[in-house]
Amino acid sequence: MKRYRRELGLAFAALLMTALLYAPALELPLFSDDLLQVPWAKQGTPALFWQSLGPYGDYRPLHFSLWHLVPGEGAALAFRLHLLNLCWHGLALFLVGLLLLDEEGDGPDALTAMLLAAAFPFAFDGVLWASALAYPMSVALVTMALLLHLRARRAGRRLSIAAALLVFLAAFSYEGAVVGGVVLLLAEVVLVRERPFAPQVLGYPALSALAALVIARQAVGEGFRPLWEYLPGNLAAWWEALCFPVAPAARWFGGEGGLLPMVALGVAAMAVLGYAARRSGTGRWLLFGAGWAVLWGAVPVVTQPFEWTRDPLRVFYPLAVGAAFLWWAGWRALRRRRMAALLALVVGLLPAVLFVRREVAAYRRVGRLIGEVVSATRDPACEGGLLLLNLPGRITLEPARYPLGHEGVIPLPPPTDVEALVRLNGGAAIPIRARAAGWILPPLPYRIEPVGALLGPDDFRAVRCVRRTDFAQDGTMHVAVVGEMGGVAPPRDAAARFDVGVSLLNWRCRREADGRVLLELLWQRAGVLTAQPTVFAHLLGADRAAILAQADGDPLDGLYPFALWREGEIVREVRSFPPSAEGAWVRFGVWEPASGRRAEVTAGGRRQADGFLWCEVGAAGP
């Protein structure tokens, strides 16, 4: 009964660790590789999955078949797919703890190994991308097979049929899991205390080899780069993942590069771990953890030419288990010195935990931004088409915490597009254009790579409404209203006319809940422009004396000057002032930068002597 309570405690701990680090994943929409893989899996059939490759050339029929069974669409489907990832991740953590509990009989040891696996920093993409289900799923299947095999050996059996089946199936959730059979063979050699060696265990790698043959018949190579071009970088990234508790310290010695210090620190750490494991009698676990990491890392390291500063590290998700056993084996030597053991655990894991929390927070902010994009497509004002400016295809967080590996979010990598993003997350089916206008981005503590080609005048004329991604210093992102396009129409009765060939049909000022003041202007180009006019707008206090803020520039965030407008074209634009409690009035008008002259303006049949109009915050024009 006591053992069952401990196992239940481990299950609760795995659930708690998963929730504390990754619960915000349940709020995320579908993005990135999901945009191609999810529709393909939902529209296909299990028979198709076993006979063909996925959209990215992956042969993962078990993964895709499981997805096919998940019901729902839009936000409901996203929630369920992310929940599926979290469940498999939690199961993998639980099995790591249960394995050590079985073999060592010590609850704190099991919890420590689970903590090491949970905080593994290069696992975050494997949990947060719904399309990365293959990684936690395959790791859980192989770890479960290992657990069943070791239990079978203690019970006097030399082979577990259930373990053999799991090893075979794991390869069909993720191709790299073809090493599963060799992992069990390694465990037989290194971990099993019951002797003699059981030759029947060779059946496990034989099943993995059979699975590899099936996969090889389906997978078709599209050309290969020479191994020496990418192998050194891959090995460095693999080493960094294995040495994750000490890798952040490389920044102290190597600045932004930190590669050589990271390698040197890793070598020193491994030497210390080996000495400590030998003294504590856990050398077999250190060997097994290292062997696990070598086997699981071999497939991506040898076969996949990554650009580690741009590609996500999710392929190293399986290394979490090997790294957990390896680092636990060394940490075990400190168990008698409880304070030293606790301090070592905190120092080793705190940077990784903070890193994961930073990544999860970034994903959460991007998820909310995607939600606002989806909501924008449902805005009746956008039914004629939506232009999105500076929607992020890639966000790189800075400063980097590790020498290698992309840190940040990749919501829309090629060949995905914003139409698929909106469609899969339940947005309205309207024409959408995503365009880059990076020159209007403010200075930020992170790097943005906008989606789409560079913005041009024709992009405005092809849509009904224009929205922009606003990026803040604290990392938050929001969809801001830039304006709406009204097309070309005969001259209308204007509320105000400027003597440079433009008219104002209406205007109003309002204050948002966050304190920002918005000036909405409905323009029409009324004739031939007599100069190169632009707009000025000033926020003032109740006394109309001091200028509190300005929002000057060409219409639509400076992106669509009057000179590009067609005669008769109508445009509604929104100018935003920073939050200000004192702001009570806005004065605005048109001026010519070349001469410095304010355009003469007539409103209500009267010429405005100062060349500007007034708008009280909370009021509208005539």
N, C-alpha and C positions, 0 to 999 in steps of 0.2 A: 504493500500500500504506500509506503514511504517513497518508493521509486516512482510510482505513478504521480505522486504529488510533485516530485522534482521535475518529471517530464512535463507536467501541466504548467509548472512554473517557468520552464524554458519556453514553452509555447507562448505564454503570456509575455515573457521578455522579448521574444522575437516580434510579436505584434506591437509591443510598446516601442521598440527600437525603430521599426518600420514607420510607425505613425509619427514619432517625434521628428524623424528626418524627412520623410517623404509624403506625409498626409496631404500637403497642398497639391500633389499630383492629381488628386481627385477633382480639382477645380479646372484642370487644364483642358483646353479643346484639343482637337486633332490637328497636327501640323507636321512639317518636315516630311520624312519618308512615309508617314501615315497617309499622306494625300494621294499617293499612288497605290500603296499596298492595301489599305482598308477597302476601297471600292472594288479592287480586283478580287479580294478574298470574299467579299459579300456577294458579288455577282457570279462567282465561280461555283464549282462543286468539288467535294472531296476527291472525286475521281480525277478531275482536272488537275488538282494540286499534286497528285501522285504521279502525273504524267508530264508535267511541264514546270518550267522555272517561273519564279515570281517576277514582278516588274523590274527588279534590280538584279536579275540573274541569279537569285537565291533559290536553292532547292530545300524548302522547309515545309513539307506537306503537313506535318503534325501541327506546327504552329498555325498555318493557314486554315486547317480544318477546324481547329479550336475557335479561331476567330469567326469562322463561318457560322458557328452555332450561337454566337452572341447576338441577341436580338436588339432592336432599336435603331435609331438614327439620330443625327444631330448631337445635342448635349447629352442625351441619355446614352447613346452609344459610346461617346467619348468617356463618360463616367465609368461605364462598365469595362471598357478596354483598359483604362488606367487602373481600375480596381483589380483587374486580372493580373497586371504586372506586379502590383503591390503584394498580392496573395502569393505569387510564385517567389517573389523576393523574400517575403517573410518565411515561407516554407524553406527556402535555401538556408536562411539564418538558423532556423530551428533545427534543421538536420545537422548543421555544423556543430551546434551545441550538444545535440543528442549523440553524435558520434563520439565526442570526447567524454561525455557522461558514461557511455557504454564502456569505453576503453580505459578511462582513468578513474571513473567512479567519483568524480569531484565536481560539485555544482559550481563553485566559483571559477574553476578552470574553464568549464563549459561556457559560462557567461562571459568570461574574458575573451575567449575565441570568437564568440558571437559579436561582441563589441568591435573587435578588430575587423571582422568581416563587414559589419554594418557601416562602419565609418570609412571603409575603403573609398578614397576620393575619386577613383576613376570608374566608379560604378554608376555615377549619377545619371548619365545618358541612358544606361541600360534599364533604369527604373522609370525615368521621366518620359521617354519616348514610348508610346504605345507600340510602335513598330519594332521595338527592341525586345519584345516578349521572348524571343528565341533564346536570349542569353540567360536570364534567371530560370527559365523553364528547363533548359538543357542542364544547367548546373544543379538544379534541384533533382532532376531525374538521375544523374550520375551519382550524386551524393547519397541519394536514397538507395541506389543499387549497391554502393559501397557499404552502407550501413547494413543492408540485408545480407551481403556476403560475409561480413565480419561476424554477424550474429549466427549465420549458418555454420561458420567454422568453429565457433565456440560450442555449438550444439552437436559437433561431430560430423557435420555434412561438409563435403568438399566443393559443393556447387549449389548455388541458389537459382532455381528456375526463374523466380521473380526478378532477381538481380540481372540475370541474362536478358530477360525481356526488356527491362528498363534501359540497359546499356544499348541494346539494338535500337529502341525507339528514340533515345536521346539524340542520335545522329540525324534523325528526321525532323527535329525541332531546330537544330543549328548544326551546320556542316562541321564546325570545329569540334563537335562532341564525338567525332569518330575516334578520338583519343580515349573515350570512356573505358573501353576494354583494357587498354594498356594501364590506365589508372588503377583498375582493380587488380591487375597483375602486379603493379608496383606495391599496392597495399599488401598483397599476399607475401611479397618478398620482404618488405620493410616492417609492416605493422603486425602481421599475424604471429602470435606467440606459439600457437599450436603447431607442432611439426609432426611429420615431415611435410615438405612442400607438396601441394596437391596439383598434379599435372592437369587435372580436369579444369583448373583455372584458366588454362590456355584457351578454353572455349570462349571466354569473354573477348579477348582480342580477335578471335576468329569471327565472332559475330560483328564486331566493329568493322573488321575488314570487309565482311560481306556488305554491310551498310555502305561502306566507302565505295565499293564497286557499283552499287545501285546509284549512288550520288554521281559518281564519275560518268556513268552512262547518260545522265541527264544534263550535267553541267558541260557547257561548251565554252572553251576559252576563246577570248577575242584578241589574242596577242599578249605578249609578255615583255616587260621591261627587264633589262639585265639585273640580276640579283644584287650585284655590288652597288647599284645606284641607290637602293633604298634600304638594304639590310642593316648598315650601321645605324641609321636613324631609327629603324624599327627596334633594334636591340637596345638602343639607349632608352627609348620610350618604355620598353618592357622592363628594363632594369629600374627605371624610375617608379613604375607601378609596384614592383616588388619591394622597393625600399621606401615606400610612401611615408613612413613616420619621420624619416630624416631628410627626405627630398626638399621640403620647404627651406631648410637651413642653408641649402646651397645658395640662396639669394643673398645671404649675409656675406658670402665669400666671392660670389661670381657675378653680382649685379644682375642685369637683365638676362644675360646668357645662362650662367650657372651650370652649364652642362658638365664640364670637367669636375668642378667641386661636388656635384651631385653623384657622379660616378665614384669619386674618391670616398665620399662620405658613406655611400652604399657599401663599398668594399670593406671599409673599417667596421661598419655596423654588422655586416655578415660575419666578420671574424669574431666580434664580441658575442654575437648570437651563438655561433658554433661552440665557443668556449663555455658560455653559460648553459647551453643545452647539454653539453657533455657532463658538466658538474651536477645538473639537476636530473639526469637520467632521461631526458626527453629528446635525445639525439635522433631517435627513429622518427619522431614527429617533424623534426627539422628537415630531415632527409625527404620525408614524404611531402611536406609542404613545398620544398624546393622542386621536387619531381613533378608535383601537380602543376606548379607554375611553368615549368619548362614544357610539359606536354601540352597544356592548354594554350600557351603562348606561341607554340611552334607554328601552328597553322597560319594565324594572321601575320606573324613576324616574317615567315618565309614566302608567303603567297601574295600579300597585299601591299602594294606600294603607297603608303600613306604620306600625306603632308601634315605632320603632327601639329603644327601651329594653326592649322585650319580644320583638320578632320577631328570629329569627336572620338573619344577614347573608349567607346562602349564595347569594342571588341575585346578589351582587357577586363571586362566585368568578371569572367570566370577566375581571374587571378586572385580575386578577393578571398577565396577559400584557401588557396595555397599560401598566400601572404599571412592569413590569420593563423594557420597552423605553424608556420615558420616563426613568426614573431611571438606567438604564445610559447613556443618551445624555449625560446631564450628568456622570456619574461618569467617563466616558471621558477627560475633559479632565485628570484627575489621573494618568493611566497612567504618565507619565514620572517622576512623584514617587511611587515605590512605597509608601513608608511612609505618605504622606498618603492615597494611594488605599486602602490597607489599613485605616487608621484610620477613614476616612469610611465604608467598607463595614461595619466592625464597629459603629460608633456608630449607623449607620442601621438595621442589621438586628438587633442584639442585643435591643432591646425587643420587636420583632416575634417573634423566635424564643422568647424567654422567655414571651411571651403565648401563643403556640401550645402550648408545652410545658405551661403551666398549664392550658389548656383540655383538652388531651389527658389530663392527669392526672385532671382532674375527670370526664371521660367514663369513664375507666378505673375510677374508684371507683364511679361509678353502675352501670357494667356489672357489677361484682362484686356490688353490692347486688342487682341484678336476678337474678343467678345464685342468690343466697341465697333470694330470694323464690320462684324456681322450685323450689329444693330443698325449701322449706317445704311446698309443695303435695304433695310426695311423702312427707312425714312421715306414718306411719300414724295418729298422734294427730290429724291434721287432716282425716281422711277425711270427717268430718261437716260440714266447712265451715271456712273460714279468714277471720279478721278481721285486716286489716293496718292499723296505725295509723301515720299520718304518712309514708306512702310519698310521696316527693317527685315532684310533677308538674313542678316548675320549681325550679332552683337558680340563684341569681344570685350570682356571685362578687364579692366586694368586697375592697379598693377597685377601682373600674373603672379600666382602663388607657387607655381611649379615651373621648372625650366622648359618642359615639353608638354604639348597637348593643348588643344583649343579650350579656352575657358570662356564660357558664355553660352549663348543660345543661338541656334541656327533654325529659325522657324520656317524659312522658305529657301532651301538650297535648290539649285537647278537639278532636275528639270521641272520641279513643281512650280505652281503659279498661284496667284491670288484668287483666280476664279475657282480652282479646286479647293482652296482653303475655305472660301465662303460657302461653296456648295456642300462640302462634307460636314460643315458645322451648322447647317440649317439656315443659311442666309437666303435672301431673296434672289431670284434668278434675273439679274439685271446686267447690262453691259458694264464691265469694270476695267479700268486701266490703272496700273501701278507705274508710277514714274519717279525717277530720281531727281531731286533738286538739292543735292548735297551742299551747295553753296549757301543755303539759308539755314543750315544746321548751326546751333550755337556751340561754343566750346564746351566739351563734355569730358567727364572722367572715364569714359569708355568709348570704344570705336563702333561706328555704325556703317554698315554697307547697305544702302537702300536697294530695294527691288526695282527692276525695270530699267528701260532705256532712259536717256536724258530727256527731260521735259522740253516740249516744243509748243508753239502757239496752237497748232492744230489739235493738240490733246485737249485744250480747253473747249474747243468748238465741237468736239465729238461727244461731250457728256452734258449732264444736267447740273450736277453738283460737284463741288471741289472740297476735299477734306485733306488735312495735313496731320502727320504724326508729330506731336509735341514731345520733346525729350527734356527731362528735368535733371538737375545736378544730382538729385538723390536716387536716380535710376528709374523713376516713374515715367510712364508713357501714356499719352492720351490722344484720342482722335479729336482734333480741333476743326471747327467749321471755318473754312476760308471764304466760301461764297457759293452762289448758284449762277448758272448761265441762263440768260433769258432769251437767247437767240436774237435774230434781227427783226425789227418791227418799224413801221413808220413812226416819225417823231410823235411823242405823246405830250400831253399837258404836263409841264414840269413844275416842280415845287421851287426849283432854283435853276438859273441858267448862268453859266460862266462864259466869258467872252472869248474862250479859246476853242470852242466847239464841243463842249460836253455839258450835259445837264444832269441834275439830280431830280429823280422822280419822287423820292421820299427818303426819310432817314429816321432813326430812333436810337436812343441810348438806354442801356439797361445794365443792372448790376447782377452778376452771378452769385450763387450761394457762397463761393469761395472768396468773394470780395472783388473779383476782376470786373472792370467796366468794359462793356462791349459797345462799339459804335457800328451800327448797321447802315450801309449806304446802298441805295439802289440807283445806279448810274445808267445813262444812255449817251452814246456818242451821237451828237445831234447834227454834226456837219463836218466840214473840213477843219482839221486841226491847224491852228495858226502858229503853233510852237511845239515844244516837247514838254507838255505839262505833267505835273505829278501832284500828289496830295499831301497836305499837312494836317495833323490832328493832334490837339493838345488837351490834356486833362488838367482842369483847374479846380480850386477849392470854391467854397460858397461865395467868397468875395471876388472871384474872377480875377485875381491878381497874380499869384505865383503859379508857374507851370509845375505840376506834380509829375507828369509823365508825358511822353510823346509816342505817337504811332504813325510816323511819317513814311512816305514811300509810294511807289506805284501800286495800283490795285492788285488784289489777290496776292498779298504777301510780297509785293514787288515783282511778281512773276509775269504779270500781264499788263504792261504799260499801255496807256491810251493809244499810243502810236500804232499798236498792233491790232486795235479793234477795227471791225468793219463798220461802215457808216450805218447807224440805226441799231447797233448791237446794244443789248441790255445786259448788265451784270450786277448782281447783288454781291457785295463783299462785306466781311466782318473784320473790324480792327479791334484788337484787344489791348487793354492797358493793365499793368500789374495791379494786384489788390491794393486798394487805397481807401481808408475810411473817410478821408477828407474830400475825395473826389466828388464834386457835385455838378460840374459843368464840363462840356466838351466844346471847344471851338475848332472849326475845321474849314478847309477851303482848298483851292487849287493855286499853284504857283509855278513859275518857270525858273528852274534852277540856273539856266544859262544867264538870264538877266537879273534874277532875284525878284522879279515883279510878281505881286499877287494878282491873279486873274480877277477882273471885275465880276461881281456876282449880283444878280437881280433876283429877289425873292419876294413873292406877294406883290409884284408890281413895283417894288421899291429897290433902288440900288443901295447895297450895303456899303457904307462909306469905308469901312476898314478892310474890306475884301475877304471877310470870313463870316460863317454862320455859327449860331449858338444852338446847343442842344442840352437841355437839362437832363441829368441822369434820372431815368425812370419815365421820360417823356418821349414823344414822337414828333416828327416834323409835320407840317401841314399836308 
